Amino acid sequence: MFEAVQFIEQRGGTDPSEAVLGEYADEVDAVTAARQARDSFTTSGSSEYAWWIVREKGARLANFIADSRSDKEFVLDLRTGELVEVAK
């Protein structure tokens, strides 16, 4: 199982809010959900900073990372432990 998670940094807040957007049997479906949430957030005009990750349920390591300040997306190369930009 994979989960898509959204974090929003609240102005003046100490910790970002965290919301699980959904749980998916397939990683591709979880990434699609995270991308849709990012698209919705960026078109909302919010000035807050947000980011989205996809991870195996309960994991502390993200498989996919994107944020509201750029159109770049990253995946973790498990062989090297490095973040690699996804070519679109």
ABEGO torsion letter per residue (X at the ends): XBBBBBBBBBBGBABBBBBBAEBBABAAAAAAAAAAAAAAAAAAGBABBBBBBBBBBGBABBABBBBAABABBBBBBAAAGBBBBBBX
